[in-house]
């Protein structure tokens, strides 16, 4: 009884720490409470068989936990069974004990996730129900498998939540990176649109307005022109804040007084008292930008005032346009510099997909001069031709990823969008953007790897605390059950107890492996003779190979040294050799090669086994990924981590039915 109570209590505590939600296990708390009540009542009323009726409620609470529908109907059924037990205890006591197994067998009426789930549940329920017939002590031990079943289901749920969290985090990172890139592209697009519109406006201005490229030239022409028309003196003063111009032609009395403060005070047309001088402010949309002053000895007539006023407006417009033109020139120059400076390849394509304009980054990415058809420059975008035509026709946007443009192993993001323009000549053009996202992809992969190891570390700590101790108790209890079975000479009990012991030992071994994998790596750095390490590793793997009649061929170059931890590197080679031996059935051959190039020691371990399916190659170094029935999925993950910690890399080449080759590269000692 105490073993069952302890098992349920351990499971409930473990479930809380795994899910942090008490509501999900409320029915199991009810089942535990019933057992606790039975134990208490049994202490005071040991001979009263009526307390066995509590087992009906015990099974009812288990059913409420595992069932997802028809709970009300089956609750009524259990109440009916309970009533039957009470009634039969008084009137038909010889049949009373039948109701408890019946209430246990009702547990079979639940939904199942698979045939295996049904088979396991059927076996557990049958043992738990029928064990009552052999006495309450056997019944208590027979109900312990329920704990294992729910424990396994909780652990599976925990791993599923971990996987969902990992996918959600990856989606979050993908959305964040995509949003940042979209924002950056949007800013560039906005700058291109604004600048292009301004350039269009500038190019449509009249030649007369655009011909003077400098304000000094305009000022010179204005003062000379008016002076040649017969005015005694002309002064043009321009001050835009960023620069100022002063031009004078002829004689202008008291000019020093105006230079000191009068020009700043003139905000409207001002005529002197003797009507020989007129001051006309030059206005723009930014406010006053200067003053045009004219002096005439004979005096200025009203008609001249009107003419000079109109002329001053024309001068203000011309200067303003020139200022704008200079600013646009600067903006265009800045845009051109930006266009050439960004490390993103940009090209403007016409409707025939010929490159009209491209920056240096595009040429650097493609390794070719950006001239001609984009499909000749970048053959890899040929499959996107229909999508590019759709960009022109329907103004859609392409956003995809390509690899191996000019450089193998690189990853590029391709984006194509229609050129937005009010000019009918530009409506069928495409802006093509190519960005090298190789480093981003690597950083994202490293980020996910770091997060994965962090999750594994947390999980390992939780498993060690919450499962290892209960496993010890379960193993001890299984030993006691086996001992009791031997006394009773019940082979079934002994067999079940041995299964519990075996699987408890396996679970403890998996947890120990997980803890070892999650621990930080500590290496002893020393000079390592790789040939010696490989030979000692082969000796370890030879017994298994002899059993299977597997030939080991060695081609090991002498004098190849690296700097690292001898034991850790030996663990790498032993793991790979054992995997190679296990991969071959019957006869086979393992070829081990050790060579070196200028910078690296190169170790190849090749077998003639069954090979690895292509769709699994990217996953074999992930923790817990395994194709073996009794594997933990940590061997190759440990290999990858050790090699990375030694500043090396490991690659795998495999074909189904032909074999597998692992190639390890480690830095030479002199490097």
FENWO-V842821 format. One record per residue. N is the residue number from 0. RES is the residue in three letters. PHI is phi as a letter, one per 20 degrees, with the letter a starting at -180 (NA if undefined). OMEGA is omega in whole degrees, 0 to 359 (* if undefined). Layout:
n:res:phi:omega
N:RES:PHI:OMEGA
N:RES:PHI:OMEGA
This chain:
n:res:phi:omega
0:UNK:NA:181
1:UNK:f:179
2:UNK:f:179
3:UNK:f:178
4:UNK:f:181
5:UNK:f:180
6:UNK:f:180
7:UNK:f:180
8:UNK:f:179
9:UNK:f:180
10:UNK:f:181
11:UNK:f:178
12:UNK:f:179
13:UNK:f:179
14:UNK:f:179
15:UNK:f:181
16:UNK:f:180
17:UNK:f:184
18:UNK:d:183
19:UNK:l:178
20:UNK:c:183
21:UNK:e:185
22:UNK:f:184
23:UNK:f:184
24:UNK:d:179
25:UNK:g:178
26:UNK:f:179
27:UNK:f:174
28:UNK:f:176
29:UNK:f:178
30:UNK:f:178
31:UNK:f:180
32:UNK:f:179
33:UNK:f:179
34:UNK:f:180
35:UNK:f:178
36:UNK:f:179
37:UNK:f:181
38:UNK:f:181
39:UNK:f:181
40:UNK:f:180
41:UNK:f:179
42:UNK:f:184
43:UNK:e:182
44:UNK:c:187
45:UNK:f:184
46:UNK:e:183
47:UNK:e:182
48:UNK:f:180
49:UNK:f:182
50:UNK:f:176
51:UNK:f:178
52:UNK:f:179
53:UNK:f:179
54:UNK:f:177
55:UNK:f:178
56:UNK:f:177
57:UNK:g:179
58:UNK:f:180
59:UNK:f:180
60:UNK:f:176
61:UNK:f:179
62:UNK:f:179
63:UNK:f:180
64:UNK:f:186
65:UNK:e:185
66:UNK:e:179
67:UNK:d:181
68:UNK:b:178
69:UNK:l:181
70:UNK:f:183
71:UNK:f:182
72:UNK:f:183
73:UNK:f:174
74:UNK:f:176
75:UNK:f:179
76:UNK:f:180
77:UNK:f:177
78:UNK:f:178
79:UNK:f:178
80:UNK:f:179
81:UNK:f:179
82:UNK:f:178
83:UNK:f:179
84:UNK:f:182
85:UNK:f:183
86:UNK:f:182
87:UNK:f:179
88:UNK:f:181
89:UNK:e:188
90:UNK:d:181
91:UNK:c:186
92:UNK:g:181
93:UNK:f:180
94:UNK:d:186
95:UNK:f:186
96:UNK:f:179
97:UNK:f:187
98:UNK:f:181
99:UNK:f:176
100:UNK:g:179
101:UNK:f:180
102:UNK:f:177
103:UNK:f:182
104:UNK:f:176
105:UNK:f:180
106:UNK:f:180
107:UNK:f:183
108:UNK:e:178
109:UNK:c:178
110:UNK:e:183
111:UNK:c:181
112:UNK:e:181
113:UNK:a:177
114:UNK:f:178
115:UNK:f:179
116:UNK:f:180
117:UNK:f:183
118:UNK:f:180
119:UNK:f:182
120:UNK:f:180
121:UNK:f:181
122:UNK:f:181
123:UNK:f:182
124:UNK:f:180
125:UNK:f:179
126:UNK:f:183
127:UNK:f:184
128:UNK:f:185
129:UNK:f:182
130:UNK:f:179
131:UNK:f:182
132:UNK:f:183
133:UNK:e:177
134:UNK:o:184
135:UNK:f:180
136:UNK:f:177
137:UNK:f:179
138:UNK:g:181
139:UNK:f:179
140:UNK:f:180
141:UNK:f:179
142:UNK:e:179
143:UNK:f:179
144:UNK:g:175
145:UNK:g:181
146:UNK:f:179
147:UNK:f:181
148:UNK:f:181
149:UNK:f:178
150:UNK:f:178
151:UNK:f:181
152:UNK:f:178
153:UNK:f:180
154:UNK:f:177
155:UNK:f:177
156:UNK:f:179
157:UNK:f:179
158:UNK:f:178
159:UNK:f:178
160:UNK:f:177
161:UNK:f:181
162:UNK:f:178
163:UNK:f:179
164:UNK:f:180
165:UNK:f:179
166:UNK:f:179
167:UNK:f:179
168:UNK:f:178
169:UNK:f:177
170:UNK:g:179
171:UNK:f:179
172:UNK:f:179
173:UNK:f:180
174:UNK:f:180
175:UNK:f:179
176:UNK:f:180
177:UNK:f:180
178:UNK:f:180
179:UNK:f:179
180:UNK:f:179
181:UNK:f:179
182:UNK:f:181
183:UNK:f:178
184:UNK:f:180
185:UNK:f:178
186:UNK:f:178
187:UNK:f:179
188:UNK:f:180
189:UNK:f:178
190:UNK:f:179
191:UNK:f:181
192:UNK:f:182
193:UNK:f:182
194:UNK:f:181
195:UNK:f:177
196:UNK:f:179
197:UNK:f:179
198:UNK:f:178
199:UNK:f:179
200:UNK:f:181
201:UNK:f:183
202:UNK:f:180
203:UNK:e:179
204:UNK:f:180
205:UNK:f:180
206:UNK:f:180
207:UNK:f:181
208:UNK:f:184
209:UNK:e:187
210:UNK:g:175
211:UNK:f:184
212:UNK:e:181
213:UNK:c:180
214:UNK:f:178
215:UNK:g:179
216:UNK:f:178
217:UNK:f:181
218:UNK:f:179
219:UNK:f:181
220:UNK:f:181
221:UNK:f:184
222:UNK:f:179
223:UNK:f:180
224:UNK:f:180
225:UNK:f:179
226:UNK:f:178
227:UNK:f:177
228:UNK:f:175
229:UNK:o:177
230:UNK:e:186
231:UNK:f:181
232:UNK:b:180
233:UNK:c:177
234:UNK:c:175
235:UNK:c:180
236:UNK:d:180
237:UNK:c:177
238:UNK:c:181
239:UNK:e:183
240:UNK:n:179
241:UNK:e:176
242:UNK:b:180
243:UNK:c:180
244:UNK:c:176
245:UNK:c:178
246:UNK:c:182
247:UNK:c:176
248:UNK:c:181
249:UNK:n:183
250:UNK:d:177
251:UNK:c:185
252:UNK:f:177
253:UNK:l:182
254:UNK:f:181
255:UNK:g:179
256:UNK:f:181
257:UNK:f:180
258:UNK:f:184
259:UNK:f:185
260:UNK:b:189
261:UNK:f:182
262:UNK:f:181
263:UNK:f:185
264:UNK:e:184
265:UNK:e:180
266:UNK:d:176
267:UNK:b:181
268:UNK:f:183
269:UNK:c:179
270:UNK:d:180
271:UNK:f:183
272:UNK:f:180
273:UNK:e:177
274:UNK:l:178
275:UNK:d:181
276:UNK:c:177
277:UNK:c:181
278:UNK:c:185
279:UNK:d:178
280:UNK:f:177
281:UNK:e:186
282:UNK:d:173
283:UNK:c:179
284:UNK:f:177
285:UNK:e:183
286:UNK:o:181
287:UNK:f:179
288:UNK:d:179
289:UNK:r:181
290:UNK:b:172
291:UNK:d:181
292:UNK:d:181
293:UNK:c:179
294:UNK:c:177
295:UNK:c:184
296:UNK:g:183
297:UNK:f:183
298:UNK:n:184
299:UNK:d:183
300:UNK:e:178
301:UNK:g:178
302:UNK:f:178
303:UNK:f:178
304:UNK:f:179
305:UNK:f:180
306:UNK:f:182
307:UNK:f:178
308:UNK:f:179
309:UNK:f:181
310:UNK:f:179
311:UNK:f:177
312:UNK:f:178
313:UNK:f:179
314:UNK:f:179
315:UNK:f:179
316:UNK:f:181
317:UNK:f:179
318:UNK:f:180
319:UNK:f:179
320:UNK:f:178
321:UNK:f:177
322:UNK:f:178
323:UNK:f:181
324:UNK:f:178
325:UNK:f:179
326:UNK:f:179
327:UNK:f:177
328:UNK:f:178
329:UNK:f:180
330:UNK:f:178
331:UNK:f:178
332:UNK:f:178
333:UNK:f:179
334:UNK:f:179
335:UNK:f:178
336:UNK:f:178
337:UNK:f:180
338:UNK:g:181
339:UNK:e:186
340:UNK:e:184
341:UNK:f:180
342:UNK:e:176
343:UNK:d:179
344:UNK:f:181
345:UNK:c:178
346:UNK:b:174
347:UNK:d:183
348:UNK:d:174
349:UNK:e:185
350:UNK:f:175
351:UNK:e:180
352:UNK:m:170
353:UNK:e:183
354:UNK:f:175
355:UNK:e:179
356:UNK:b:179
357:UNK:b:179
358:UNK:e:183
359:UNK:f:181
360:UNK:f:179
361:UNK:f:179
362:UNK:f:179
363:UNK:f:181
364:UNK:f:184
365:UNK:e:184
366:UNK:m:181
367:UNK:c:176
368:UNK:f:184
369:UNK:f:182
370:UNK:b:180
371:UNK:n:183
372:UNK:f:179
373:UNK:f:180
374:UNK:f:175
375:UNK:f:180
376:UNK:f:181
377:UNK:c:180
378:UNK:g:183
379:UNK:f:180
380:UNK:e:180
381:UNK:g:178
382:UNK:f:182
383:UNK:e:186
384:UNK:g:180
385:UNK:f:179
386:UNK:f:178
387:UNK:f:176
388:UNK:f:178
389:UNK:f:176
390:UNK:f:180
391:UNK:f:187
392:UNK:f:187
393:UNK:d:179
394:UNK:l:176
395:UNK:e:180
396:UNK:c:175
397:UNK:d:176
398:UNK:b:184
399:UNK:b:183
400:UNK:c:175
401:UNK:c:178
402:UNK:c:173
403:UNK:m:168
404:UNK:e:179
405:UNK:m:181
406:UNK:c:179
407:UNK:f:179
408:UNK:n:180
409:UNK:e:180
410:UNK:c:184
411:UNK:c:175
412:UNK:e:182
413:UNK:d:176
414:UNK:c:178
415:UNK:c:181
416:UNK:b:181
417:UNK:f:177
418:UNK:f:181
419:UNK:e:182
420:UNK:b:175
421:UNK:e:180
422:UNK:e:182
423:UNK:f:180
424:UNK:f:186
425:UNK:d:186
426:UNK:f:182
427:UNK:d:180
428:UNK:d:185
429:UNK:c:172
430:UNK:e:180
431:UNK:d:182
432:UNK:c:180
433:UNK:c:182
434:UNK:c:176
435:UNK:f:183
436:UNK:d:182
437:UNK:g:182
438:UNK:f:179
439:UNK:f:179
440:UNK:f:179
441:UNK:f:179
442:UNK:f:179
443:UNK:f:179
444:UNK:f:178
445:UNK:f:179
446:UNK:f:179
447:UNK:f:179
448:UNK:f:179
449:UNK:f:180
450:UNK:f:181
451:UNK:f:179
452:UNK:f:179
453:UNK:f:179
454:UNK:f:179
455:UNK:f:179
456:UNK:f:179
457:UNK:f:181
458:UNK:f:180
459:UNK:f:179
460:UNK:f:179
461:UNK:f:179
462:UNK:f:181
463:UNK:f:185
464:UNK:f:191
465:UNK:e:187
466:UNK:d:187
467:UNK:f:180
468:UNK:f:176
469:UNK:g:179
470:UNK:f:178
471:UNK:f:179
472:UNK:f:179
473:UNK:f:179
474:UNK:f:179
475:UNK:f:179
476:UNK:f:179
477:UNK:f:178
478:UNK:f:180
479:UNK:f:179
480:UNK:f:180
481:UNK:f:180
482:UNK:f:178
483:UNK:f:180
484:UNK:f:178
485:UNK:f:178
486:UNK:f:182
487:UNK:f:183
488:UNK:l:178
489:UNK:d:184
490:UNK:f:181
491:UNK:f:179
492:UNK:f:180
493:UNK:f:181
494:UNK:f:180
495:UNK:f:179
496:UNK:f:179
497:UNK:f:176
498:UNK:f:179
499:UNK:f:180
500:UNK:f:182
501:UNK:f:182
502:UNK:f:175
503:UNK:f:178
504:UNK:f:179
505:UNK:f:178
506:UNK:f:178
507:UNK:f:179
508:UNK:f:178
509:UNK:f:180
510:UNK:f:178
511:UNK:f:177
512:UNK:f:179
513:UNK:f:178
514:UNK:f:179
515:UNK:f:179
516:UNK:f:184
517:UNK:f:181
518:UNK:f:173
519:UNK:f:182
520:UNK:e:176
521:UNK:c:184
522:UNK:d:175
523:UNK:d:185
524:UNK:e:179
525:UNK:b:176
526:UNK:f:185
527:UNK:c:173
528:UNK:e:187
529:UNK:f:179
530:UNK:f:180
531:UNK:f:181
532:UNK:f:181
533:UNK:f:180
534:UNK:f:178
535:UNK:f:177
536:UNK:f:179
537:UNK:f:179
538:UNK:g:180
539:UNK:f:184
540:UNK:e:185
541:UNK:g:182
542:UNK:g:180
543:UNK:f:182
544:UNK:f:179
545:UNK:f:179
546:UNK:f:184
547:UNK:e:181
548:UNK:l:180
549:UNK:d:181
550:UNK:e:178
551:UNK:d:180
552:UNK:d:184
553:UNK:d:174
554:UNK:c:191
555:UNK:d:179
556:UNK:f:179
557:UNK:e:176
558:UNK:m:177
559:UNK:d:184
560:UNK:c:171
561:UNK:c:182
562:UNK:d:182
563:UNK:r:183
564:UNK:d:184
565:UNK:g:184
566:UNK:f:180
567:UNK:f:179
568:UNK:f:177
569:UNK:f:177
570:UNK:f:179
571:UNK:f:184
572:UNK:f:179
573:UNK:f:179
574:UNK:g:182
575:UNK:f:180
576:UNK:f:179
577:UNK:f:177
578:UNK:f:180
579:UNK:f:179
580:UNK:f:182
581:UNK:f:182
582:UNK:f:184
583:UNK:d:178
584:UNK:d:181
585:UNK:m:182
586:UNK:e:179
587:UNK:a:183
588:UNK:b:175
589:UNK:d:180
590:UNK:d:181
591:UNK:d:183
592:UNK:c:175
593:UNK:c:177
594:UNK:c:175
595:UNK:b:171
596:UNK:d:184
597:UNK:f:188
598:UNK:d:192
599:UNK:c:166
600:UNK:e:186
601:UNK:d:180
602:UNK:d:179
603:UNK:d:175
604:UNK:c:187
605:UNK:c:178
606:UNK:c:178
607:UNK:d:183
608:UNK:f:185
609:UNK:f:182
610:UNK:n:182
611:UNK:d:177
612:UNK:g:185
613:UNK:f:182
614:UNK:f:179
615:UNK:d:186
616:UNK:f:182
617:UNK:f:186
618:UNK:d:190
619:UNK:f:179
620:UNK:e:179
621:UNK:f:176
622:UNK:g:175
623:UNK:m:176
624:UNK:e:182
625:UNK:b:174
626:UNK:d:180
627:UNK:e:182
628:UNK:f:182
629:UNK:d:181
630:UNK:e:178
631:UNK:e:180
632:UNK:m:182
633:UNK:d:186
634:UNK:f:182
635:UNK:f:176
636:UNK:f:177
637:UNK:f:177
638:UNK:g:181
639:UNK:f:183
640:UNK:f:182
641:UNK:f:181
642:UNK:f:178
643:UNK:f:179
644:UNK:f:176
645:UNK:e:179
646:UNK:l:177
647:UNK:d:176
648:UNK:b:181
649:UNK:c:180
650:UNK:c:181
651:UNK:c:177
652:UNK:c:185
653:UNK:b:173
654:UNK:c:181
655:UNK:f:178
656:UNK:n:183
657:UNK:d:179
658:UNK:p:185
659:UNK:c:176
660:UNK:c:173
661:UNK:d:180
662:UNK:d:181
663:UNK:d:176
664:UNK:d:180
665:UNK:c:178
666:UNK:f:177
667:UNK:f:183
668:UNK:g:184
669:UNK:f:178
670:UNK:e:*
